[in-house]
Amino acid sequence: MIERLRQILLKEFIHLFRDRHARFSLIVPPLLQMLIFGYAASYEVNRVSTAVLDYDHSQESRDFLARFTASSRFQVRDVLQSESQIPSLLDHRRVVMVLQIQPGFAELLRKGQTAPVQVVLDGTDSNSALIAVGYINQIAARFTQDYQLQLADRMNPTLATLAPDIEIQERPWYNANLESRWFFVPGVIGTLVLVSVMTLTAFAVVREREIGTLEQLMVTPISPAELIAGKTLPFLLVGLANVVVVAIMGTLWFQVPFRGNVFVLMLGTTLFLSSALGVGLLISTLCETQQQAFAISFFYISPAIMLSGFGYPITSMPTALQWFTNLDPLRFYLIVLRGTFIKGVGLGVLWPQMIAMAILGAATLTLATLRFHKTLD
């Protein structure tokens, strides 16, 4: 058995390294995608294109608007004269936000009353709009606090010094500066490995069938389990190598810290790859052509990424869909990646994810083995 398995492994590695396209797809695309997604994937919103419409023209209104000009979160591109200009700017995407200050803004503040400010937002990108509203509320709250202190200081300096105040002291653990890139880069590692390894594996048996070498395998004493193992182990090693390369790039280039144990990460990666390879081989045994394998792989990969928690919290999904995500090995692998990279936790915390990936890997590899038949039918 060992000799037969060795020959299959040797055959797969020879074919892999002789294929120029396969060599290219294993090295260049993961690095380029890591570079692109590492910069593109972010929850932060900066330089929001903004227009202002100030009907009050007071010192207070200018001070309020100056806080937006000074902030890197907003970029004031236009000063409007009337409301009629707003629809055209939003329709043509010249700006995505308009700040409108009504007449009497300063007078209401001086009386100690609430002074409304209207914010008109382009809601087509609801996520960015919600984040921008959060930034606006922070600036407005800070302006209100400063103005109240100045007003109290002018009216009664002694009382102003005794005014009670609550100061929120933020202490984010693991990510002190709340860098969203620290969250996304480990997720990009998982998705890149899933796409690259699974698509290559999905073509494994299909390629044998198309080029006619499956007939040669049929007359050999190789069992389905041995063939599946021979098809799986090379891509498992390739996947481990890919993780090492892109993880080093994420740590050195994007400055995402790795605080955990390398062996815990490699164990989690091995278990995850067993699931991804099992799915890829199962697809390969179900398809007749490489085009079919590619289409089904794409049909699997897109929902797998969406349901993994890569960019959207699983807790915000419907309850039925949350249960369905337990069939997605990428969900558990992202927890392992982010836990080892950012938190530095070990098996004492990550063992449930390890067990889940082991069960999914065993199930998919078993199905792929049972599905494979040494026949052309």
Residue pairs with C-beta under 8 A, 6 or more apart in sequence:
1 226
4 220
4 221
4 222
4 226
5 226
5 229
5 230
8 222
8 226
8 227
8 229
8 230
8 231
9 230
9 233
9 234
11 230
12 230
12 231
12 234
13 234
16 22
16 23
16 26
16 234
16 238
17 23
22 200
25 196
25 200
26 196
26 200
26 238
26 242
27 245
29 196
30 192
30 193
30 196
30 242
30 245
30 246
31 245
31 246
31 249
33 188
33 192
34 185
34 188
34 189
34 192
34 246
34 249
34 250
35 249
35 253
37 184
37 188
37 192
38 181
38 184
38 185
38 188
38 250
38 253
38 254
41 180
41 181
41 184
41 187
41 188
41 311
42 180
42 181
42 184
43 131
43 180
43 183
44 131
44 180
45 73
45 128
45 131
45 132
45 135
46 72
46 73
47 72
47 73
47 74
47 75
48 73
48 74
48 75
48 96
48 97
48 128
48 132
48 135
49 75
49 77
49 94
49 95
49 96
49 97
50 68
50 74
50 75
50 76
50 77
50 95
50 96
50 97
50 98
50 99
51 76
51 77
51 78
51 79
51 80
51 85
51 86
51 89
51 94
51 95
51 97
51 98
51 99
52 65
52 68
52 76
52 78
52 79
52 80
52 98
52 99
52 100
52 101
53 79
53 80
53 81
53 82
53 83
53 85
53 86
53 98
53 99
53 100
53 101
54 61
54 62
54 65
54 79
54 101
55 100
55 101
55 102
55 103
56 101
56 102
56 103
56 104
56 105
56 106
58 105
58 106
59 106
60 105
60 106
60 109
60 147
61 101
61 105
61 106
63 143
64 101
64 105
64 117
64 140
64 143
65 76
65 99
65 101
67 139
67 142
67 143
68 74
68 76
68 99
68 139
69 76
71 135
71 139
73 132
73 135
74 97
74 132
74 135
77 94
77 95
78 89
78 94
78 95
80 86
80 89
80 98
83 100
86 98
86 100
86 120
88 94
89 95
89 98
90 96
90 98
90 120
90 122
93 122
95 122
96 121
96 122
96 125
96 128
96 129
96 132
97 119
97 120
97 121
97 122
97 132
98 119
98 120
99 117
99 118
99 119
100 117
100 118
100 119
100 120
101 117
101 118
102 116
102 117
102 118
104 115
105 115
105 117
106 115
108 114
108 115
109 115
109 147
109 151
110 151
112 151
117 140
119 133
119 136
121 129
121 132
121 133
122 129
123 129
149 160
149 163
152 159
152 160
152 163
153 160
172 178
174 342
174 343
175 182
175 183
175 342
181 254
181 256
182 256
182 257
182 341
182 342
183 338
183 342
184 311
185 250
185 254
185 256
185 341
186 250
186 256
186 334
186 337
186 338
186 341
186 342
187 308
187 310
187 311
187 334
187 337
187 338
188 246
188 250
189 243
189 246
189 247
189 250
189 337
190 272
190 308
190 310
190 330
190 333
190 334
190 337
191 305
191 308
191 310
191 330
192 242
192 246
193 239
193 242
193 243
193 246
193 269
193 272
193 273
193 276
194 276
194 301
194 304
194 305
194 330
195 301
196 239
196 242
197 235
197 238
197 239
197 242
197 273
197 276
197 277
197 280
198 276
198 277
198 279
198 280
198 297
198 300
198 301
199 280
199 294
199 297
199 301
200 235
200 238
200 280
201 231
201 232
201 235
201 276
201 277
201 280
201 281
201 284
202 280
202 281
202 283
202 284
202 287
202 293
202 294
202 296
202 297
203 284
203 290
203 293
203 294
204 231
204 235
204 280
204 281
204 284
205 214
205 231
205 281
205 284
205 285
205 372
206 284
206 287
206 288
206 289
206 290
206 292
206 293
207 290
208 214
208 217
209 288
209 376
210 289
210 290
214 376
215 376
217 227
217 374
218 374
218 375
218 376
222 230
222 374
224 369
224 370
224 372
224 373
224 374
225 369
227 372
227 374
228 281
228 365
228 368
228 369
228 372
231 281
231 284
232 274
232 277
232 278
232 281
232 365
235 273
235 277
235 280
236 270
236 273
236 274
236 277
239 269
239 273
239 276
239 277
240 266
240 269
240 270
240 273
243 265
243 266
243 269
247 258
247 265
250 256
250 341
251 257
251 258
256 341
256 342
257 341
257 342
258 340
258 341
259 340
259 341
259 342
259 343
259 344
260 339
260 340
260 341
260 343
260 344
260 345
260 346
261 340
261 346
264 336
264 340
264 346
264 347
264 350
265 336
265 337
265 340
267 347
267 354
268 333
268 336
268 337
268 340
268 350
268 353
268 354
268 357
269 333
269 336
271 354
271 357
271 358
271 361
272 329
272 330
272 332
272 333
272 336
272 357
272 361
274 357
274 358
274 361
274 362
274 364
274 365
275 329
275 357
275 360
275 361
275 364
276 329
277 361
277 364
277 365
278 360
278 361
278 363
278 364
278 365
278 366
278 367
278 368
279 300
279 364
280 297
281 364
281 365
281 368
281 372
282 364
282 367
282 368
282 371
283 293
283 296
283 297
283 300
284 293
284 368
285 368
285 371
285 372
286 296
286 371
287 293
287 296
303 328
304 328
304 330
305 330
306 312
307 314
307 317
307 321
307 324
307 325
307 328
307 331
308 325
308 328
308 330
308 331
308 333
308 334
309 325
309 331
309 334
309 335
310 330
310 334
314 322
314 325
314 331
315 322
317 325
325 331
326 356
327 360
329 356
329 357
329 360
329 361
332 353
332 354
332 356
332 357
332 360
333 353
333 357
335 350
335 353
336 350
336 353
336 354
339 345
339 349
339 350
340 350
343 349
347 354
